């Protein structure tokens, strides 16, 4: 998803740069005019920055989800062990109670 958003940011920047060039040409300016070149370079730079930011956000989300998964796995294992120990305790208690009943019963 992050890659798609990054590509969309780059696409939007290219469209904006193309529009800036078209507007400059329609106004009589040339493509090699320093002001036009700087504006287009700034637009492309901003697009690259935004695309990189989208990739960073996606990686950060991925790290967060992996961490949450590991925590859920850890908690699940702990709860499993606790339930297992409680079951063993219940079995031992039931066995002792039965032995008492048979012995004294």
Residue pairs with C-beta under 8 A, 6 or more apart in sequence:
1 58
2 54
2 55
2 57
2 58
2 59
2 61
3 55
3 58
5 54
5 57
5 58
6 51
6 52
6 54
6 55
6 58
7 51
9 47
9 50
9 51
9 54
10 47
10 48
10 51
12 47
13 43
13 44
13 46
13 47
13 48
13 50
13 51
14 44
14 47
16 43
16 47
17 40
17 43
17 44
17 47
20 36
20 39
20 40
20 43
21 31
21 36
21 40
24 30
24 31
24 33
24 36
24 39
25 31
29 35
29 36
30 36
31 37
